[in-house]
Amino acid sequence: MNKDSSQTALLWIVAAGFFMQALDTTIVNTALPAMALSLGVKPLAMQPVIVAYTLTMAMLTPASGWLADRFGTRRVYFAAILVFVLGSLCCAGAHTLGQLVIARVLQGIGGSMLMPIGRLAVLRAVSGEQYVSALALISVAGQVGPIVGPTLGGWFVQAITWHWIFLINVPIGLAGMIAVQRYLPRATASAAPPFDLAGCALVSLCMIAFSLAFDAPVHTHRAAWSAALFALGLAAALVYVPYARRRRDPLFKLALFGEPNFSVGLIGNLVCRIGSSAVPFLVPLLMQLELGYSPLHSGLMMLPAALAGTVAKRWIAPLIRRYGYDAFLLVNTSIVGASIVAFALISRGTPIAVEIVVLAIFGAANSMQFAAMNSVTLKGLSHEDAGSGNSLFSMVQMLAMGLGVTIGGALVSLVEAHGGTVAQGFRVSFAGVGVITLVSALIFRRIDAPAAVPASASAVPATSGRR
């Protein structure tokens, strides 16, 4: 096989991995009520199914590059697909919520390596002048996943059974493993530097504690448990600071936070993505539990947001070039937050056309928001710090996804537990996470305005396959 054919095969392999990982983050949402009915739990109790997956990916993402250096890109990528497929089979075979959560953790172990190692494989195999085009090509697979995921999940639930939202990964994964063995360049393992296991443990403990603090898994003394978990997360973060100062090669260098836009962008991303991540979880539940939509109908209703987001990507560079990052993010964040709050006004009497307009506005603004936030956070890092900064940024993205689902679901349950209806719970939840997103607009006001603006939309770094 010549070099061009080998590179083409590599791009298709990595694209398939991107597609599986991106598809799995959205296909579950429309199936949650059916899964809850099958497992004998309430639909809102299904949020650990999503949080377990995202938190696992967040914790293991930093180790992916080290594993590729230590054991070889081809071997680790094959193992990642294999673990992801095994996790998918375990998800389909789960009979209790606990079993499903454990299976999602296994799936997350494989998913945590698919995107970063796929990008690394392309970086090592494709020349510098072709790398941007190659990454743009495979990122299309990451964009297609969220578009077809909700509709496909609704169709599986309605036409067959919810188990197929996981079984669909099996043929894709098997084909990917065969292709990896046949086409992926055979890379030998290298002498990788020691992995900072203690640092990774501290960061992971911080993320898990903060996530659980917003929805402590206990029913007595919940406030005390939440406070204790929050304190534990804060303590882990504070312990990491002197630890990283003493260690020669820490997991994340403290010098990263010396770049002002990285620090502001990281905090802004975390806060803004809480609301944005709650919407894909809450909207299908609202439509099925309160508006009476079928799973397929609720999945189709998510299409306007996904399609509008795809179209809006081409507007990002011209708008930033004209108004700058600070003004663009201030206005666009306000639009994202306001559109999330607008979901609180949707009821059985709301015309479908109005729902579609709100979803389209949210999808377009949210898509531009993610691309702009990604770019402004990472653009100022040096070449030496880019890899470490990107890993930390990816972890924060995953943490925010888990927090969005946790906080959104917790607000609905809290209102219901205090005598309110589920409909009132959804209104409070959308209003709450929307206000959180609006607060992030104040954070982005601290961005250092003189910033290099991408010449085209493709120049905006794509740190996540989902947006």
NORQUI-V416589 format. One line per field, one symbol per residue. psi: psi as a letter, one per 40 degrees, with the letter a starting at -180 (. if undefined). A space follows every 50 residues. Layout:
psi->???
This chain:
psi->hidddddddddddddddddddddeeddddeedddddddefiideeedddd dddddddddeddedddddddehddddddddddddddddddddeheidddd ddddddddddddeddddddddddddhideeddddddddeddddddddedd dddddddddciddedddddddddddddddddddhhhhiiigiihhgdddd dddddddddddddeghfiehfdddddddddddddddddddddddddhdgi dhieedeehdddddddddddddedddddddddddddddddeeiidddddd eedddddddddedeedddddddeidddddddddddddddddddeehadeh iddddddddddddddddddddddddddedeiiddeddddddddddddddd dddddddddddddddddfeiiddddddddddddddddddddddeeehhdh ihhidideehhgehed.
